[in-house]
């Protein structure tokens, strides 16, 4: 996983070094408890922490961004049979 983009309040944030399931579980637990501050990165380049308040009814999107695609060990093109 390269990173996870988080859309919140019409803006994009990101989370690095974590798996999507872990972030979604943290969000779900925060909603169940009534509120939670989710630590994310605001901007690109140098890390700048931002805290997003996760509460019931607040829309939030978790968008996994995969890393580099793996190289196909068989470089021959696939040809459909006639």
DSSP file (Angstrom, degrees, kcal/mol; ACC not computed):
  #  RESIDUE AA STRUCTURE BP1 BP2  ACC     N-H-->O    O-->H-N    N-H-->O    O-->H-N    TCO  KAPPA ALPHA  PHI   PSI    X-CA   Y-CA   Z-CA
    1    1 A X              0   0    0      0, 0.0    16,-0.2     0, 0.0    65,-0.2   0.000 360.0 360.0 360.0 125.7    0.0    0.0    0.0
    2    2 A X        -     0   0    0     63,-1.7    15,-0.3     1,-0.3     2,-0.3   0.954 360.0 -47.9 -74.3 -52.9    1.4    3.3   -1.1
    3    3 A X  E     -A   65   0A   0     62,-1.6    62,-2.8    13,-0.1     2,-0.5  -0.958  48.5-112.6-167.1 175.5   -0.9    5.5    1.1
    4    4 A X  E     -AB  64  15A   0     11,-2.6    11,-2.4    -2,-0.3     2,-0.3  -0.992  24.4-147.1-124.3 122.6   -4.5    5.9    2.0
    5    5 A X  E     -AB  63  14A   0     58,-2.9    58,-3.2    -2,-0.5     2,-0.5  -0.700  10.2-159.0 -86.3 142.3   -6.3    9.1    0.9
    6    6 A X  E     -AB  62  13A   0      7,-2.7     7,-2.6    -2,-0.3     2,-0.6  -0.986   2.2-157.6-122.9 120.0   -9.0   10.4    3.3
    7    7 A X  E     +AB  61  12A   0     54,-1.9    54,-2.2    -2,-0.5     2,-0.3  -0.880  26.6 157.3 -99.0 126.1  -11.7   12.7    2.0
    8    8 A X  E >   -AB  60  11A   0      3,-2.5     3,-1.6    -2,-0.6    52,-0.1  -0.969  63.0  -4.2-151.4 126.2  -13.2   14.8    4.7
    9    9 A X  T 3  S-     0   0    0     50,-0.6     3,-0.1    -2,-0.3    51,-0.1   0.802 127.4 -57.1  61.4  29.9  -15.1   18.1    4.6
   10   10 A X  T 3  S+     0   0    0      1,-0.3     2,-0.3     0, 0.0    -1,-0.3   0.547 118.7 101.4  79.6   6.7  -14.4   18.4    0.9
   11   11 A X  E <   -B    8   0A   0     -3,-1.6    -3,-2.5    -5,-0.0     2,-0.4  -0.868  68.0-123.8-122.5 157.0  -10.6   18.2    1.3
   12   12 A X  E     +B    7   0A   0     -2,-0.3    31,-0.4    -5,-0.2     2,-0.3  -0.841  30.1 169.3-102.7 136.5   -8.1   15.4    0.8
   13   13 A X  E     -B    6   0A   0     -7,-2.6    -7,-2.7    -2,-0.4     2,-0.3  -0.767  18.6-139.9-128.6 175.3   -5.8   14.2    3.5
   14   14 A X  E     -BC   5  41A   0     27,-1.9    27,-3.3    -9,-0.3     2,-0.4  -0.972   8.9-156.7-142.8 159.7   -3.6   11.1    3.6
   15   15 A X  E     -B    4   0A   0    -11,-2.4   -11,-2.6    -2,-0.3     2,-0.3  -0.999  16.8-167.0-132.3 132.4   -2.4    8.4    5.9
   16   16 A X        +     0   0    0     -2,-0.4   -13,-0.1   -13,-0.2     3,-0.1  -0.853  61.8  26.7-119.5 157.6    0.8    6.5    5.4
   17   17 A X  S    S+     0   0    0    -15,-0.3     2,-0.3    -2,-0.3    -1,-0.1   0.664  98.8  95.3  73.2  16.7    2.3    3.3    6.9
   18   18 A X  S    S-     0   0    0     -3,-0.2     2,-0.3   -17,-0.0    -1,-0.2  -0.919  72.0-115.7-135.1 161.8   -1.1    1.7    7.7
   19   19 A X     >  -     0   0    0     -2,-0.3     4,-1.9     1,-0.1     3,-0.5  -0.715  26.4-120.5 -95.6 148.2   -3.5   -0.7    6.1
   20   20 A X  H  > S+     0   0    0     -2,-0.3     4,-2.9     1,-0.2     5,-0.2   0.882 112.3  55.8 -55.1 -41.4   -7.0    0.4    5.0
   21   21 A X  H  > S+     0   0    0      1,-0.2     4,-2.3     2,-0.2    -1,-0.2   0.888 107.0  50.5 -59.9 -38.6   -8.7   -2.2    7.3
   22   22 A X  H  > S+     0   0    0     -3,-0.5     4,-2.1     2,-0.2    -1,-0.2   0.918 112.6  45.7 -65.3 -44.6   -6.9   -0.7   10.3
   23   23 A X  H  X S+     0   0    0     -4,-1.9     4,-2.2     2,-0.2    -2,-0.2   0.917 113.4  49.3 -66.4 -43.4   -7.9    2.8    9.4
   24   24 A X  H  X S+     0   0    0     -4,-2.9     4,-2.7     1,-0.2    -2,-0.2   0.891 109.9  51.6 -63.6 -38.7  -11.5    1.8    8.8
   25   25 A X  H  X S+     0   0    0     -4,-2.3     4,-2.6    -5,-0.2    -1,-0.2   0.912 109.1  50.7 -63.7 -41.5  -11.6   -0.1   12.1
   26   26 A X  H  X S+     0   0    0     -4,-2.1     4,-1.9     2,-0.2    -2,-0.2   0.904 111.9  47.6 -62.0 -41.2  -10.3    3.0   13.9
   27   27 A X  H  X S+     0   0    0     -4,-2.2     4,-2.4     2,-0.2    -2,-0.2   0.932 111.9  49.5 -65.1 -46.0  -13.0    5.1   12.2
   28   28 A X  H  X S+     0   0    0     -4,-2.7     4,-2.5     1,-0.2    -2,-0.2   0.914 111.3  48.9 -59.7 -43.9  -15.8    2.6   13.1
   29   29 A X  H  X S+     0   0    0     -4,-2.6     4,-1.8     1,-0.2    -1,-0.2   0.874 110.3  52.2 -64.9 -36.4  -14.7    2.4   16.7
   30   30 A X  H  X S+     0   0    0     -4,-1.9     4,-0.7    -5,-0.2     5,-0.5   0.904 110.2  47.5 -65.1 -41.1  -14.6    6.2   16.9
   31   31 A X  H >< S+     0   0    0     -4,-2.4     3,-0.9     1,-0.2    25,-0.3   0.916 110.6  52.2 -65.5 -42.8  -18.2    6.4   15.5
   32   32 A X  H 3< S+     0   0    0     -4,-2.5    -1,-0.2     1,-0.2    -2,-0.2   0.854 110.2  48.5 -62.4 -34.2  -19.4    3.7   18.0
   33   33 A X  H 3< S-     0   0    0     -4,-1.8    -1,-0.2    -5,-0.2    -2,-0.2   0.584 120.5-108.7 -83.5  -8.6  -17.9    5.7   20.9
   34   34 A X  S << S+     0   0    0     -3,-0.9    22,-0.5    -4,-0.7     2,-0.3  -0.047  86.7  11.5 108.1 -32.5  -19.5    8.9   19.8
   35   35 A X        +     0   0    0     -5,-0.5     2,-0.3    -6,-0.2    20,-0.2  -0.964  56.1 179.7-168.7 159.9  -16.4   10.7   18.6
   36   36 A X  E     - D   0  54A   0     18,-1.3    18,-3.7    -2,-0.3     2,-0.7  -0.943  27.7-126.8-163.8 142.9  -12.7   10.2   17.8
   37   37 A X  E     - D   0  53A   0     -2,-0.3     2,-0.6    16,-0.2    16,-0.2  -0.880  25.7-157.2 -96.1 115.8   -9.8   12.3   16.5
   38   38 A X  E     - D   0  52A   0     14,-3.0    14,-2.7    -2,-0.7     2,-0.5  -0.841  10.9-138.4 -96.5 121.5   -8.2   10.7   13.5
   39   39 A X  E     + D   0  51A   0     -2,-0.6     2,-0.2    12,-0.2    12,-0.2  -0.694  36.5 158.0 -83.4 124.2   -4.6   11.7   12.8
   40   40 A X  E     - D   0  50A   0     10,-2.8    10,-2.4    -2,-0.5     2,-0.5  -0.790  42.7 -99.7-134.4 175.1   -3.8   12.3    9.1
   41   41 A X  E     -CD  14  49A   0    -27,-3.3   -27,-1.9    -2,-0.2     2,-0.6  -0.884  27.4-151.4-102.3 133.3   -1.4   14.2    7.0
   42   42 A X        -     0   0    0      6,-3.1   -29,-0.1    -2,-0.5     6,-0.1  -0.920  62.2  -7.3-105.0 117.5   -2.4   17.6    5.5
   43   43 A X  S    S-     0   0    0     -2,-0.6     2,-0.3   -31,-0.4     5,-0.2  -0.336  85.9 -74.0  94.6-178.2   -0.7   18.4    2.2
   44   44 A X  S    S+     0   0    0     -2,-0.1     2,-0.5     3,-0.1    -2,-0.0  -0.774  91.6  19.2-118.0 163.2    2.1   16.8    0.3
   45   45 A X  S    S+     0   0    0     -2,-0.3     3,-0.1     3,-0.0     2,-0.0  -0.706 110.9  42.0  84.0-125.1    5.8   16.6    0.9
   46   46 A X  S    S-     0   0    0     -2,-0.5     2,-0.1     1,-0.1     0, 0.0  -0.321  96.5-104.4 -62.1 135.5    6.8   17.4    4.5
   47   47 A X        +     0   0    0     -6,-0.1     2,-0.4     1,-0.0    -1,-0.1  -0.385  39.9 178.3 -64.7 131.9    4.5   15.8    7.0
   48   48 A X        -     0   0    0     -5,-0.2    -6,-3.1    -2,-0.1    -8,-0.1  -0.908  24.0-135.3-135.8 106.2    2.0   18.2    8.6
   49   49 A X  E     -D   41   0A   0     -2,-0.4     2,-0.3    -8,-0.2    -8,-0.2  -0.277  23.5-179.3 -65.0 143.2   -0.3   16.5   11.1
   50   50 A X  E     -D   40   0A   0    -10,-2.4   -10,-2.8   -12,-0.0     2,-0.5  -0.976  18.3-141.7-135.7 149.7   -4.0   17.3   11.1
   51   51 A X  E     -D   39   0A   0     -2,-0.3     2,-0.5   -12,-0.2   -12,-0.2  -0.965  12.4-159.7-116.4 122.4   -6.7   15.9   13.4
   52   52 A X  E     -D   38   0A   0    -14,-2.7   -14,-3.0    -2,-0.5     2,-0.8  -0.873  17.0-131.7-103.1 129.6  -10.1   15.1   11.9
   53   53 A X  E     -D   37   0A   0     -2,-0.5     2,-0.6   -16,-0.2   -16,-0.2  -0.714  21.6-160.2 -83.2 113.7  -13.1   14.8   14.3
   54   54 A X  E     +D   36   0A   0    -18,-3.7   -18,-1.3    -2,-0.8     2,-0.3  -0.851  24.6 153.2 -97.8 120.1  -14.9   11.6   13.4
   55   55 A X    >   -     0   0    0     -2,-0.6     3,-1.8   -20,-0.2   -20,-0.2  -0.938  52.4 -75.2-139.9 161.4  -18.5   11.5   14.7
   56   56 A X  T 3  S+     0   0    0    -22,-0.5     3,-0.1    -2,-0.3   -24,-0.0  -0.339 117.1  21.1 -57.5 136.5  -21.7    9.8   13.6
   57   57 A X  T 3  S+     0   0    0      1,-0.2     2,-0.6    -3,-0.0    -1,-0.2   0.314  90.0 119.9  89.5  -8.0  -23.2   11.4   10.5
   58   58 A X    <   -     0   0    0     -3,-1.8    -1,-0.2   -50,-0.0     2,-0.2  -0.813  64.8-126.6 -92.4 120.7  -20.0   13.1    9.3
   59   59 A X        +     0   0    0     -2,-0.6   -50,-0.6    -3,-0.1     2,-0.3  -0.435  36.4 167.6 -70.2 135.8  -19.1   11.8    5.8
   60   60 A X  E     -A    8   0A   0     -2,-0.2     2,-0.4   -52,-0.1   -52,-0.2  -0.987  18.4-154.4-146.8 137.2  -15.6   10.4    5.4
   61   61 A X  E     -A    7   0A   0    -54,-2.2   -54,-1.9    -2,-0.3     2,-0.6  -0.939   3.4-155.2-118.5 138.1  -14.1    8.4    2.6
   62   62 A X  E     -A    6   0A   0     -2,-0.4     2,-0.6   -56,-0.2   -56,-0.2  -0.958  15.0-176.9-111.4 117.5  -11.2    6.0    2.8
   63   63 A X  E     -A    5   0A   0    -58,-3.2   -58,-2.9    -2,-0.6     2,-0.2  -0.892  15.3-148.0-122.1  99.9   -9.4    5.6   -0.6
   64   64 A X  E     -A    4   0A   0     -2,-0.6     2,-0.6   -60,-0.2   -60,-0.2  -0.478   7.2-157.4 -67.6 132.7   -6.6    3.1   -0.7
   65   65 A X  E     -A    3   0A   0    -62,-2.8   -63,-1.7    -2,-0.2   -62,-1.6  -0.941  16.3-140.6-111.4 108.8   -3.8    4.1   -3.2
   66   66 A X        -     0   0    0     -2,-0.6     3,-0.1   -65,-0.2   -62,-0.0  -0.235  13.2-119.8 -69.4 158.1   -1.8    1.0   -4.3
   67   67 A X        -     0   0    0      1,-0.2    -1,-0.1   -65,-0.1     3,-0.1   0.111  62.2 -37.7 -75.3-162.5    1.9    1.0   -4.7
   68   68 A X  S    S-     0   0    0      1,-0.1    -1,-0.2   -67,-0.1     3,-0.1  -0.346  72.6-107.4 -60.8 138.0    3.7    0.2   -7.9
   69   69 A X        -     0   0    0     -3,-0.1    -1,-0.1     1,-0.1     2,-0.1  -0.365  37.2-106.1 -66.4 148.4    2.0   -2.6   -9.9
   70   70 A X        -     0   0    0      1,-0.1     2,-0.4    -3,-0.1    -1,-0.1  -0.409  36.1-106.7 -72.9 153.2    3.9   -5.9   -9.9
   71   71 A X        -     0   0    0     -2,-0.1     2,-0.4    -3,-0.1    -1,-0.1  -0.670  28.9-120.8 -84.2 131.2    5.6   -6.9  -13.1
   72   72 A X        -     0   0    0     -2,-0.4    -1,-0.1     1,-0.2    -3,-0.0  -0.581  14.7-147.8 -70.0 122.7    4.0   -9.7  -15.1
   73   73 A X  S    S+     0   0    0     -2,-0.4     2,-0.7     1,-0.2    -1,-0.2   0.704  90.1  60.0 -68.0 -17.1    6.6  -12.5  -15.3
   74   74 A X        -     0   0    0      1,-0.1    -1,-0.2     2,-0.1    -2,-0.1  -0.877  65.6-176.5-112.3  98.4    5.2  -13.4  -18.8
   75   75 A X        +     0   0    0     -2,-0.7     2,-0.2     2,-0.0    -1,-0.1   0.514  47.2 112.9 -76.5  -2.9    5.6  -10.4  -21.0
   76   76 A X  S    S-     0   0    0      1,-0.1    -2,-0.1     3,-0.0     2,-0.1  -0.472  75.1-111.8 -69.5 138.6    3.8  -12.0  -24.0
   77   77 A X        -     0   0    0     -2,-0.2     2,-0.5     1,-0.1    -1,-0.1  -0.383  29.4-112.4 -68.6 148.0    0.5  -10.4  -24.8
   78   78 A X        -     0   0    0     -2,-0.1     2,-0.5     1,-0.0    -1,-0.1  -0.690  31.8-160.4 -81.3 128.9   -2.7  -12.4  -24.2
   79   79 A X        -     0   0    0     -2,-0.5     2,-0.2    -3,-0.0    -3,-0.0  -0.951  15.4-128.6-115.3 126.1   -4.4  -13.4  -27.4
   80   80 A X        -     0   0    0     -2,-0.5     2,-0.0     1,-0.1     0, 0.0  -0.482  31.5-111.5 -69.2 138.2   -8.0  -14.4  -27.4
   81   81 A X              0   0    0     -2,-0.2    -1,-0.1     1,-0.1     0, 0.0  -0.369 360.0 360.0 -68.6 152.2   -8.7  -17.7  -29.2
   82   82 A X              0   0    0     -2,-0.0    -1,-0.1     0, 0.0    -2,-0.1   0.464 360.0 360.0 -70.9 360.0  -10.6  -17.6  -32.4
